[in-house]
Every structure is written in C-alpha cells, then in structure tokens.
Amino acid sequence: MTFSTTKRFIAGVTCPKCAALDKVQGFSVDGVDFRACIACDYTDELRVNSPPREIQTRVNVPEQDPAQRVDPIKLIDPQK
Ligand SMILES: [Zn+2]
C-alpha cells in the first residue's frame, strides 16, 4: 500500500507512542510511506510494504554483448 502524498487519517489506528485513537495520519514522501501522530510527535517510516527487489530472471538479464558472441565460421575452399 502506498499512501497519497496528502496526509490522511488512518481509521481505527492507535498511536504506538501515546495510544490516541484515530490521531495517526498516513502519507507518502517520495514513494516512502510514513505514519505520524498529530497528538504527539510520533513519526514512523513504514517499511513493511516496501516493494521487493526485482528477482533476476531470464527476461531481465542483460543480453550478451554482441562483440563477445562467438559465431561459427564457414571455411571456404578457394580451390573449388
Ligand atoms: Zn501519538
């Protein structure tokens, strides 16, 4: 889940610091989710939903450099 850059209250969430209900806002800064309590100075970065690192597959492996590629050579006999 990624929050909007606009701060929005998260319903039913209590502040981990002061335990105030419905005082925690969720918002996103540069794609990173934060939660902040308006009743105290509590702010926390949410890392739980951070996107997983891309797993290297056959699809995203960079193609071999053509200069490094070995092509079979046909030998032609000039006497024929
Ligand atoms: Zn609080």
PDB file of the backbone (N, CA, C, O) and the ligand in Angstrom, with CONECT records:
HET     ZN  A 101       1
ATOM      1  N   MET A   1       0.853  -1.196   0.000  1.00  0.00           N
ATOM      2  CA  MET A   1       0.000   0.000   0.000  1.00  0.00           C
ATOM      3  C   MET A   1       0.882   1.236   0.000  1.00  0.00           C
ATOM      4  O   MET A   1       1.849   1.325   0.756  1.00  0.00           O
ATOM      5  N   THR A   2       0.549   2.156  -0.827  1.00  0.00           N
ATOM      6  CA  THR A   2       1.258   3.427  -0.830  1.00  0.00           C
ATOM      7  C   THR A   2       0.273   4.538  -0.532  1.00  0.00           C
ATOM      8  O   THR A   2      -0.760   4.668  -1.189  1.00  0.00           O
ATOM      9  N   PHE A   3       0.600   5.318   0.445  1.00  0.00           N
ATOM     10  CA  PHE A   3      -0.280   6.417   0.811  1.00  0.00           C
ATOM     11  C   PHE A   3      -0.172   7.531  -0.220  1.00  0.00           C
ATOM     12  O   PHE A   3       0.792   7.626  -0.980  1.00  0.00           O
ATOM     13  N   SER A   4      -1.190   8.358  -0.213  1.00  0.00           N
ATOM     14  CA  SER A   4      -1.144   9.571  -1.012  1.00  0.00           C
ATOM     15  C   SER A   4      -0.142  10.539  -0.374  1.00  0.00           C
ATOM     16  O   SER A   4       0.193  10.408   0.803  1.00  0.00           O
ATOM     17  N   THR A   5       0.317  11.484  -1.139  1.00  0.00           N
ATOM     18  CA  THR A   5       1.204  12.488  -0.559  1.00  0.00           C
ATOM     19  C   THR A   5       0.432  13.422   0.366  1.00  0.00           C
ATOM     20  O   THR A   5       1.013  14.157   1.165  1.00  0.00           O
ATOM     21  N   THR A   6      -0.890  13.375   0.238  1.00  0.00           N
ATOM     22  CA  THR A   6      -1.728  14.137   1.154  1.00  0.00           C
ATOM     23  C   THR A   6      -1.925  13.334   2.430  1.00  0.00           C
ATOM     24  O   THR A   6      -2.231  12.143   2.376  1.00  0.00           O
ATOM     25  N   LYS A   7      -1.750  13.979   3.576  1.00  0.00           N
ATOM     26  CA  LYS A   7      -1.926  13.286   4.847  1.00  0.00           C
ATOM     27  C   LYS A   7      -3.387  12.904   5.051  1.00  0.00           C
ATOM     28  O   LYS A   7      -4.289  13.730   4.912  1.00  0.00           O
ATOM     29  N   ARG A   8      -3.596  11.647   5.380  1.00  0.00           N
ATOM     30  CA  ARG A   8      -4.955  11.177   5.623  1.00  0.00           C
ATOM     31  C   ARG A   8      -4.957  10.358   6.900  1.00  0.00           C
ATOM     32  O   ARG A   8      -4.040   9.582   7.170  1.00  0.00           O
ATOM     33  N   PHE A   9      -6.021  10.551   7.683  1.00  0.00           N
ATOM     34  CA  PHE A   9      -6.141   9.783   8.914  1.00  0.00           C
ATOM     35  C   PHE A   9      -6.392   8.316   8.594  1.00  0.00           C
ATOM     36  O   PHE A   9      -7.131   7.983   7.667  1.00  0.00           O
ATOM     37  N   ILE A  10      -5.769   7.459   9.370  1.00  0.00           N
ATOM     38  CA  ILE A  10      -5.971   6.022   9.223  1.00  0.00           C
ATOM     39  C   ILE A  10      -6.975   5.608  10.301  1.00  0.00           C
ATOM     40  O   ILE A  10      -6.673   5.612  11.494  1.00  0.00           O
ATOM     41  N   ALA A  11      -8.170   5.253   9.844  1.00  0.00           N
ATOM     42  CA  ALA A  11      -9.251   4.932  10.778  1.00  0.00           C
ATOM     43  C   ALA A  11      -8.921   3.707  11.616  1.00  0.00           C
ATOM     44  O   ALA A  11      -8.415   2.705  11.110  1.00  0.00           O
ATOM     45  N   GLY A  12      -9.213   3.805  12.897  1.00  0.00           N
ATOM     46  CA  GLY A  12      -9.088   2.660  13.789  1.00  0.00           C
ATOM     47  C   GLY A  12      -7.672   2.360  14.235  1.00  0.00           C
ATOM     48  O   GLY A  12      -7.423   1.329  14.860  1.00  0.00           O
ATOM     49  N   VAL A  13      -6.736   3.253  13.922  1.00  0.00           N
ATOM     50  CA  VAL A  13      -5.341   3.017  14.292  1.00  0.00           C
ATOM     51  C   VAL A  13      -5.011   3.841  15.536  1.00  0.00           C
ATOM     52  O   VAL A  13      -5.313   5.032  15.614  1.00  0.00           O
ATOM     53  N   THR A  14      -4.388   3.180  16.496  1.00  0.00           N
ATOM     54  CA  THR A  14      -3.949   3.887  17.690  1.00  0.00           C
ATOM     55  C   THR A  14      -2.467   4.204  17.571  1.00  0.00           C
ATOM     56  O   THR A  14      -1.702   3.437  16.987  1.00  0.00           O
ATOM     57  N   CYS A  15      -2.074   5.327  18.124  1.00  0.00           N
ATOM     58  CA  CYS A  15      -0.676   5.727  18.088  1.00  0.00           C
ATOM     59  C   CYS A  15       0.152   4.792  18.967  1.00  0.00           C
ATOM     60  O   CYS A  15      -0.207   4.566  20.123  1.00  0.00           O
ATOM     61  N   PRO A  16       1.244   4.248  18.450  1.00  0.00           N
ATOM     62  CA  PRO A  16       2.096   3.358  19.243  1.00  0.00           C
ATOM     63  C   PRO A  16       2.747   4.069  20.428  1.00  0.00           C
ATOM     64  O   PRO A  16       3.169   3.423  21.387  1.00  0.00           O
ATOM     65  N   LYS A  17       2.828   5.386  20.362  1.00  0.00           N
ATOM     66  CA  LYS A  17       3.518   6.144  21.408  1.00  0.00           C
ATOM     67  C   LYS A  17       2.559   6.635  22.495  1.00  0.00           C
ATOM     68  O   LYS A  17       2.770   6.394  23.684  1.00  0.00           O
ATOM     69  N   CYS A  18       1.488   7.337  22.059  1.00  0.00           N
ATOM     70  CA  CYS A  18       0.594   7.913  23.059  1.00  0.00           C
ATOM     71  C   CYS A  18      -0.757   7.208  23.115  1.00  0.00           C
ATOM     72  O   CYS A  18      -1.611   7.566  23.926  1.00  0.00           O
ATOM     73  N   ALA A  19      -0.957   6.199  22.250  1.00  0.00           N
ATOM     74  CA  ALA A  19      -2.156   5.367  22.262  1.00  0.00           C
ATOM     75  C   ALA A  19      -3.428   6.127  21.935  1.00  0.00           C
ATOM     76  O   ALA A  19      -4.522   5.651  22.238  1.00  0.00           O
ATOM     77  N   ALA A  20      -3.311   7.296  21.325  1.00  0.00           N
ATOM     78  CA  ALA A  20      -4.500   8.039  20.922  1.00  0.00           C
ATOM     79  C   ALA A  20      -5.124   7.375  19.706  1.00  0.00           C
ATOM     80  O   ALA A  20      -4.425   6.987  18.770  1.00  0.00           O
ATOM     81  N   LEU A  21      -6.444   7.246  19.728  1.00  0.00           N
ATOM     82  CA  LEU A  21      -7.144   6.592  18.630  1.00  0.00           C
ATOM     83  C   LEU A  21      -7.506   7.600  17.547  1.00  0.00           C
ATOM     84  O   LEU A  21      -7.910   8.728  17.832  1.00  0.00           O
ATOM     85  N   ASP A  22      -7.353   7.169  16.306  1.00  0.00           N
ATOM     86  CA  ASP A  22      -7.705   7.996  15.141  1.00  0.00           C
ATOM     87  C   ASP A  22      -6.939   9.318  15.093  1.00  0.00           C
ATOM     88  O   ASP A  22      -7.458  10.323  14.608  1.00  0.00           O
ATOM     89  N   LYS A  23      -5.715   9.316  15.594  1.00  0.00           N
ATOM     90  CA  LYS A  23      -4.879  10.515  15.510  1.00  0.00           C
ATOM     91  C   LYS A  23      -3.671  10.286  14.612  1.00  0.00           C
ATOM     92  O   LYS A  23      -2.813  11.156  14.461  1.00  0.00           O
ATOM     93  N   VAL A  24      -3.623   9.102  14.022  1.00  0.00           N
ATOM     94  CA  VAL A  24      -2.472   8.759  13.195  1.00  0.00           C
ATOM     95  C   VAL A  24      -2.807   9.016  11.732  1.00  0.00           C
ATOM     96  O   VAL A  24      -3.824   8.554  11.214  1.00  0.00           O
ATOM     97  N   GLN A  25      -1.933   9.756  11.090  1.00  0.00           N
ATOM     98  CA  GLN A  25      -2.096  10.054   9.676  1.00  0.00           C
ATOM     99  C   GLN A  25      -1.085   9.264   8.861  1.00  0.00           C
ATOM    100  O   GLN A  25       0.054   9.059   9.281  1.00  0.00           O
ATOM    101  N   GLY A  26      -1.518   8.831   7.706  1.00  0.00           N
ATOM    102  CA  GLY A  26      -0.602   8.169   6.791  1.00  0.00           C
ATOM    103  C   GLY A  26      -0.347   9.077   5.612  1.00  0.00           C
ATOM    104  O   GLY A  26      -1.257   9.745   5.120  1.00  0.00           O
ATOM    105  N   PHE A  27       0.878   9.099   5.164  1.00  0.00           N
ATOM    106  CA  PHE A  27       1.210   9.907   3.991  1.00  0.00           C
ATOM    107  C   PHE A  27       2.470   9.347   3.348  1.00  0.00           C
ATOM    108  O   PHE A  27       3.194   8.546   3.941  1.00  0.00           O
ATOM    109  N   SER A  28       2.707   9.782   2.141  1.00  0.00           N
ATOM    110  CA  SER A  28       3.833   9.267   1.374  1.00  0.00           C
ATOM    111  C   SER A  28       4.747  10.408   0.948  1.00  0.00           C
ATOM    112  O   SER A  28       4.288  11.452   0.484  1.00  0.00           O
ATOM    113  N   VAL A  29       6.042  10.190   1.112  1.00  0.00           N
ATOM    114  CA  VAL A  29       7.033  11.157   0.656  1.00  0.00           C
ATOM    115  C   VAL A  29       8.026  10.420  -0.232  1.00  0.00           C
ATOM    116  O   VAL A  29       8.727   9.515   0.220  1.00  0.00           O
ATOM    117  N   ASP A  30       8.075  10.810  -1.480  1.00  0.00           N
ATOM    118  CA  ASP A  30       8.989  10.183  -2.442  1.00  0.00           C
ATOM    119  C   ASP A  30       8.816   8.665  -2.499  1.00  0.00           C
ATOM    120  O   ASP A  30       9.788   7.918  -2.617  1.00  0.00           O
ATOM    121  N   GLY A  31       7.557   8.227  -2.412  1.00  0.00           N
ATOM    122  CA  GLY A  31       7.289   6.804  -2.523  1.00  0.00           C
ATOM    123  C   GLY A  31       7.487   6.020  -1.238  1.00  0.00           C
ATOM    124  O   GLY A  31       7.299   4.804  -1.212  1.00  0.00           O
ATOM    125  N   VAL A  32       7.864   6.710  -0.176  1.00  0.00           N
ATOM    126  CA  VAL A  32       8.059   6.044   1.106  1.00  0.00           C
ATOM    127  C   VAL A  32       6.896   6.410   2.008  1.00  0.00           C
ATOM    128  O   VAL A  32       6.579   7.586   2.184  1.00  0.00           O
ATOM    129  N   ASP A  33       6.262   5.396   2.576  1.00  0.00           N
ATOM    130  CA  ASP A  33       5.116   5.633   3.439  1.00  0.00           C
ATOM    131  C   ASP A  33       5.552   5.982   4.856  1.00  0.00           C
ATOM    132  O   ASP A  33       6.462   5.372   5.417  1.00  0.00           O
ATOM    133  N   PHE A  34       4.887   6.962   5.405  1.00  0.00           N
ATOM    134  CA  PHE A  34       5.123   7.339   6.786  1.00  0.00           C
ATOM    135  C   PHE A  34       3.798   7.364   7.517  1.00  0.00           C
ATOM    136  O   PHE A  34       2.743   7.523   6.903  1.00  0.00           O
ATOM    137  N   ARG A  35       3.854   7.206   8.842  1.00  0.00           N
ATOM    138  CA  ARG A  35       2.680   7.453   9.661  1.00  0.00           C
ATOM    139  C   ARG A  35       3.112   8.432  10.741  1.00  0.00           C
ATOM    140  O   ARG A  35       4.218   8.355  11.276  1.00  0.00           O
ATOM    141  N   ALA A  36       2.224   9.333  11.036  1.00  0.00           N
ATOM    142  CA  ALA A  36       2.555  10.352  12.015  1.00  0.00           C
ATOM    143  C   ALA A  36       1.349  10.613  12.890  1.00  0.00           C
ATOM    144  O   ALA A  36       0.217  10.643  12.407  1.00  0.00           O
ATOM    145  N   CYS A  37       1.585  10.801  14.173  1.00  0.00           N
ATOM    146  CA  CYS A  37       0.533  11.078  15.138  1.00  0.00           C
ATOM    147  C   CYS A  37       0.434  12.587  15.344  1.00  0.00           C
ATOM    148  O   CYS A  37       1.440  13.268  15.540  1.00  0.00           O
ATOM    149  N   ILE A  38      -0.798  13.098  15.297  1.00  0.00           N
ATOM    150  CA  ILE A  38      -0.975  14.536  15.492  1.00  0.00           C
ATOM    151  C   ILE A  38      -1.121  14.892  16.967  1.00  0.00           C
ATOM    152  O   ILE A  38      -1.078  16.066  17.333  1.00  0.00           O
ATOM    153  N   ALA A  39      -1.294  13.874  17.816  1.00  0.00           N
ATOM    154  CA  ALA A  39      -1.447  14.136  19.241  1.00  0.00           C
ATOM    155  C   ALA A  39      -0.093  14.225  19.948  1.00  0.00           C
ATOM    156  O   ALA A  39       0.028  14.843  21.006  1.00  0.00           O
ATOM    157  N   CYS A  40       0.907  13.608  19.357  1.00  0.00           N
ATOM    158  CA  CYS A  40       2.255  13.700  19.911  1.00  0.00           C
ATOM    159  C   CYS A  40       3.207  13.873  18.732  1.00  0.00           C
ATOM    160  O   CYS A  40       2.755  14.128  17.616  1.00  0.00           O
ATOM    161  N   ASP A  41       4.478  13.745  18.947  1.00  0.00           N
ATOM    162  CA  ASP A  41       5.422  13.969  17.848  1.00  0.00           C
ATOM    163  C   ASP A  41       5.863  12.673  17.179  1.00  0.00           C
ATOM    164  O   ASP A  41       6.903  12.623  16.521  1.00  0.00           O
ATOM    165  N   TYR A  42       5.064  11.632  17.355  1.00  0.00           N
ATOM    166  CA  TYR A  42       5.435  10.330  16.824  1.00  0.00           C
ATOM    167  C   TYR A  42       5.392  10.310  15.292  1.00  0.00           C
ATOM    168  O   TYR A  42       4.385  10.676  14.687  1.00  0.00           O
ATOM    169  N   THR A  43       6.472   9.889  14.688  1.00  0.00           N
ATOM    170  CA  THR A  43       6.531   9.701  13.232  1.00  0.00           C
ATOM    171  C   THR A  43       7.302   8.425  12.971  1.00  0.00           C
ATOM    172  O   THR A  43       8.317   8.152  13.612  1.00  0.00           O
ATOM    173  N   ASP A  44       6.812   7.651  12.029  1.00  0.00           N
ATOM    174  CA  ASP A  44       7.451   6.372  11.759  1.00  0.00           C
ATOM    175  C   ASP A  44       7.418   6.088  10.267  1.00  0.00           C
ATOM    176  O   ASP A  44       6.423   6.354   9.593  1.00  0.00           O
ATOM    177  N   GLU A  45       8.483   5.563   9.776  1.00  0.00           N
ATOM    178  CA  GLU A  45       8.516   5.153   8.379  1.00  0.00           C
ATOM    179  C   GLU A  45       7.985   3.734   8.284  1.00  0.00           C
ATOM    180  O   GLU A  45       8.380   2.852   9.047  1.00  0.00           O
ATOM    181  N   LEU A  46       7.093   3.531   7.347  1.00  0.00           N
ATOM    182  CA  LEU A  46       6.536   2.193   7.161  1.00  0.00           C
ATOM    183  C   LEU A  46       7.370   1.454   6.130  1.00  0.00           C
ATOM    184  O   LEU A  46       7.392   1.814   4.953  1.00  0.00           O
ATOM    185  N   ARG A  47       8.046   0.432   6.582  1.00  0.00           N
ATOM    186  CA  ARG A  47       8.906  -0.334   5.680  1.00  0.00           C
ATOM    187  C   ARG A  47       8.275  -1.663   5.295  1.00  0.00           C
ATOM    188  O   ARG A  47       8.784  -2.373   4.429  1.00  0.00           O
ATOM    189  N   VAL A  48       7.180  -1.990   5.935  1.00  0.00           N
ATOM    190  CA  VAL A  48       6.579  -3.316   5.752  1.00  0.00           C
ATOM    191  C   VAL A  48       6.172  -3.551   4.305  1.00  0.00           C
ATOM    192  O   VAL A  48       6.342  -4.646   3.768  1.00  0.00           O
ATOM    193  N   ASN A  49       5.636  -2.516   3.687  1.00  0.00           N
ATOM    194  CA  ASN A  49       5.112  -2.680   2.343  1.00  0.00           C
ATOM    195  C   ASN A  49       6.078  -2.195   1.274  1.00  0.00           C
ATOM    196  O   ASN A  49       5.669  -1.898   0.152  1.00  0.00           O
ATOM    197  N   SER A  50       7.354  -2.115   1.616  1.00  0.00           N
ATOM    198  CA  SER A  50       8.313  -1.676   0.617  1.00  0.00           C
ATOM    199  C   SER A  50       8.359  -2.695  -0.513  1.00  0.00           C
ATOM    200  O   SER A  50       8.278  -3.899  -0.269  1.00  0.00           O
ATOM    201  N   PRO A  51       8.485  -2.224  -1.730  1.00  0.00           N
ATOM    202  CA  PRO A  51       8.468  -3.158  -2.852  1.00  0.00           C
ATOM    203  C   PRO A  51       9.662  -4.092  -2.807  1.00  0.00           C
ATOM    204  O   PRO A  51      10.771  -3.658  -2.495  1.00  0.00           O
ATOM    205  N   PRO A  52       9.459  -5.367  -3.112  1.00  0.00           N
ATOM    206  CA  PRO A  52      10.579  -6.314  -3.096  1.00  0.00           C
ATOM    207  C   PRO A  52      11.556  -6.024  -4.212  1.00  0.00           C
ATOM    208  O   PRO A  52      11.193  -5.472  -5.251  1.00  0.00           O
ATOM    209  N   ARG A  53      12.773  -6.396  -3.990  1.00  0.00           N
ATOM    210  CA  ARG A  53      13.766  -6.207  -5.032  1.00  0.00           C
ATOM    211  C   ARG A  53      13.450  -7.129  -6.205  1.00  0.00           C
ATOM    212  O   ARG A  53      12.983  -8.255  -6.030  1.00  0.00           O
ATOM    213  N   GLU A  54      13.712  -6.627  -7.384  1.00  0.00           N
ATOM    214  CA  GLU A  54      13.406  -7.409  -8.572  1.00  0.00           C
ATOM    215  C   GLU A  54      14.304  -8.640  -8.617  1.00  0.00           C
ATOM    216  O   GLU A  54      15.526  -8.557  -8.494  1.00  0.00           O
ATOM    217  N   ILE A  55      13.657  -9.768  -8.794  1.00  0.00           N
ATOM    218  CA  ILE A  55      14.407 -11.011  -8.882  1.00  0.00           C
ATOM    219  C   ILE A  55      14.902 -11.176 -10.308  1.00  0.00           C
ATOM    220  O   ILE A  55      14.145 -11.002 -11.263  1.00  0.00           O
ATOM    221  N   GLN A  56      16.170 -11.510 -10.444  1.00  0.00           N
ATOM    222  CA  GLN A  56      16.728 -11.619 -11.784  1.00  0.00           C
ATOM    223  C   GLN A  56      16.197 -12.878 -12.464  1.00  0.00           C
ATOM    224  O   GLN A  56      16.330 -13.991 -11.955  1.00  0.00           O
ATOM    225  N   THR A  57      15.602 -12.667 -13.612  1.00  0.00           N
ATOM    226  CA  THR A  57      15.063 -13.774 -14.391  1.00  0.00           C
ATOM    227  C   THR A  57      15.677 -13.749 -15.767  1.00  0.00           C
ATOM    228  O   THR A  57      16.477 -12.871 -16.091  1.00  0.00           O
ATOM    229  N   ARG A  58      15.296 -14.726 -16.582  1.00  0.00           N
ATOM    230  CA  ARG A  58      15.810 -14.749 -17.947  1.00  0.00           C
ATOM    231  C   ARG A  58      15.380 -13.502 -18.714  1.00  0.00           C
ATOM    232  O   ARG A  58      16.055 -13.056 -19.642  1.00  0.00           O
ATOM    233  N   VAL A  59      14.234 -12.951 -18.300  1.00  0.00           N
ATOM    234  CA  VAL A  59      13.687 -11.820 -19.036  1.00  0.00           C
ATOM    235  C   VAL A  59      14.529 -10.567 -18.840  1.00  0.00           C
ATOM    236  O   VAL A  59      14.788  -9.839 -19.798  1.00  0.00           O
ATOM    237  N   ASN A  60      14.958 -10.307 -17.606  1.00  0.00           N
ATOM    238  CA  ASN A  60      15.637  -9.045 -17.357  1.00  0.00           C
ATOM    239  C   ASN A  60      17.162  -9.166 -17.308  1.00  0.00           C
ATOM    240  O   ASN A  60      17.843  -8.198 -16.972  1.00  0.00           O
ATOM    241  N   VAL A  61      17.693 -10.313 -17.631  1.00  0.00           N
ATOM    242  CA  VAL A  61      19.144 -10.446 -17.716  1.00  0.00           C
ATOM    243  C   VAL A  61      19.608  -9.700 -18.966  1.00  0.00           C
ATOM    244  O   VAL A  61      19.088  -9.934 -20.057  1.00  0.00           O
ATOM    245  N   PRO A  62      20.570  -8.817 -18.813  1.00  0.00           N
ATOM    246  CA  PRO A  62      21.024  -8.065 -19.985  1.00  0.00           C
ATOM    247  C   PRO A  62      21.579  -8.994 -21.043  1.00  0.00           C
ATOM    248  O   PRO A  62      22.271  -9.968 -20.745  1.00  0.00           O
ATOM    249  N   GLU A  63      21.259  -8.671 -22.286  1.00  0.00           N
ATOM    250  CA  GLU A  63      21.691  -9.526 -23.391  1.00  0.00           C
ATOM    251  C   GLU A  63      23.213  -9.507 -23.511  1.00  0.00           C
ATOM    252  O   GLU A  63      23.872  -8.504 -23.236  1.00  0.00           O
ATOM    253  N   GLN A  64      23.725 -10.619 -23.919  1.00  0.00           N
ATOM    254  CA  GLN A  64      25.183 -10.730 -24.059  1.00  0.00           C
ATOM    255  C   GLN A  64      25.693  -9.725 -25.083  1.00  0.00           C
ATOM    256  O   GLN A  64      25.054  -9.488 -26.108  1.00  0.00           O
ATOM    257  N   ASP A  65      26.827  -9.148 -24.799  1.00  0.00           N
ATOM    258  CA  ASP A  65      27.445  -8.190 -25.711  1.00  0.00           C
ATOM    259  C   ASP A  65      27.708  -8.857 -27.061  1.00  0.00           C
ATOM    260  O   ASP A  65      28.379  -9.888 -27.111  1.00  0.00           O
ATOM    261  N   PRO A  66      27.198  -8.296 -28.147  1.00  0.00           N
ATOM    262  CA  PRO A  66      27.402  -8.927 -29.466  1.00  0.00           C
ATOM    263  C   PRO A  66      28.867  -9.115 -29.805  1.00  0.00           C
ATOM    264  O   PRO A  66      29.211 -10.050 -30.529  1.00  0.00           O
ATOM    265  N   ALA A  67      29.740  -8.255 -29.305  1.00  0.00           N
ATOM    266  CA  ALA A  67      31.171  -8.380 -29.591  1.00  0.00           C
ATOM    267  C   ALA A  67      31.755  -9.615 -28.926  1.00  0.00           C
ATOM    268  O   ALA A  67      32.772 -10.149 -29.369  1.00  0.00           O
ATOM    269  N   GLN A  68      31.103 -10.064 -27.857  1.00  0.00           N
ATOM    270  CA  GLN A  68      31.588 -11.236 -27.145  1.00  0.00           C
ATOM    271  C   GLN A  68      31.000 -12.525 -27.702  1.00  0.00           C
ATOM    272  O   GLN A  68      31.442 -13.620 -27.355  1.00  0.00           O
ATOM    273  N   ARG A  69      30.011 -12.388 -28.558  1.00  0.00           N
ATOM    274  CA  ARG A  69      29.322 -13.566 -29.075  1.00  0.00           C
ATOM    275  C   ARG A  69      30.199 -14.279 -30.107  1.00  0.00           C
ATOM    276  O   ARG A  69      30.822 -13.644 -30.958  1.00  0.00           O
ATOM    277  N   VAL A  70      30.233 -15.582 -30.016  1.00  0.00           N
ATOM    278  CA  VAL A  70      31.050 -16.363 -30.940  1.00  0.00           C
ATOM    279  C   VAL A  70      30.145 -16.975 -31.996  1.00  0.00           C
ATOM    280  O   VAL A  70      29.234 -17.740 -31.678  1.00  0.00           O
ATOM    281  N   ASP A  71      30.398 -16.640 -33.240  1.00  0.00           N
ATOM    282  CA  ASP A  71      29.620 -17.203 -34.332  1.00  0.00           C
ATOM    283  C   ASP A  71      30.452 -18.256 -35.055  1.00  0.00           C
ATOM    284  O   ASP A  71      31.660 -18.083 -35.221  1.00  0.00           O
ATOM    285  N   PRO A  72      29.826 -19.329 -35.482  1.00  0.00           N
ATOM    286  CA  PRO A  72      30.583 -20.350 -36.238  1.00  0.00           C
ATOM    287  C   PRO A  72      31.052 -19.779 -37.568  1.00  0.00           C
ATOM    288  O   PRO A  72      30.344 -19.019 -38.228  1.00  0.00           O
ATOM    289  N   ILE A  73      32.254 -20.165 -37.937  1.00  0.00           N
ATOM    290  CA  ILE A  73      32.857 -19.642 -39.169  1.00  0.00           C
ATOM    291  C   ILE A  73      32.826 -20.750 -40.219  1.00  0.00           C
ATOM    292  O   ILE A  73      33.224 -21.883 -39.950  1.00  0.00           O
ATOM    293  N   LYS A  74      32.351 -20.412 -41.414  1.00  0.00           N
ATOM    294  CA  LYS A  74      32.364 -21.371 -42.518  1.00  0.00           C
ATOM    295  C   LYS A  74      33.672 -21.236 -43.288  1.00  0.00           C
ATOM    296  O   LYS A  74      34.039 -20.157 -43.753  1.00  0.00           O
ATOM    297  N   LEU A  75      34.354 -22.357 -43.406  1.00  0.00           N
ATOM    298  CA  LEU A  75      35.610 -22.343 -44.145  1.00  0.00           C
ATOM    299  C   LEU A  75      35.339 -22.682 -45.608  1.00  0.00           C
ATOM    300  O   LEU A  75      34.781 -23.732 -45.929  1.00  0.00           O
ATOM    301  N   ILE A  76      35.742 -21.778 -46.476  1.00  0.00           N
ATOM    302  CA  ILE A  76      35.500 -21.984 -47.906  1.00  0.00           C
ATOM    303  C   ILE A  76      36.826 -22.359 -48.581  1.00  0.00           C
ATOM    304  O   ILE A  76      37.839 -21.679 -48.419  1.00  0.00           O
ATOM    305  N   ASP A  77      36.789 -23.439 -49.326  1.00  0.00           N
ATOM    306  CA  ASP A  77      37.978 -23.883 -50.038  1.00  0.00           C
ATOM    307  C   ASP A  77      38.123 -23.081 -51.331  1.00  0.00           C
ATOM    308  O   ASP A  77      37.268 -23.206 -52.208  1.00  0.00           O
ATOM    309  N   PRO A  78      39.181 -22.251 -51.491  1.00  0.00           N
ATOM    310  CA  PRO A  78      39.317 -21.403 -52.676  1.00  0.00           C
ATOM    311  C   PRO A  78      39.686 -22.176 -53.942  1.00  0.00           C
ATOM    312  O   PRO A  78      39.617 -21.624 -55.040  1.00  0.00           O
ATOM    313  N   GLN A  79      40.079 -23.449 -53.806  1.00  0.00           N
ATOM    314  CA  GLN A  79      40.480 -24.237 -54.977  1.00  0.00           C
ATOM    315  C   GLN A  79      39.287 -24.747 -55.781  1.00  0.00           C
ATOM    316  O   GLN A  79      39.450 -25.143 -56.936  1.00  0.00           O
ATOM    317  N   LYS A  80      38.118 -24.744 -55.204  1.00  0.00           N
ATOM    318  CA  LYS A  80      36.970 -25.271 -55.926  1.00  0.00           C
ATOM    319  C   LYS A  80      36.221 -24.182 -56.703  1.00  0.00           C
ATOM    320  O   LYS A  80      35.225 -24.471 -57.365  1.00  0.00           O
TER     321      LYS A  80
HETATM  322 ZN    ZN A 101       0.745   9.860  19.446  1.00  0.00          ZN2+
END
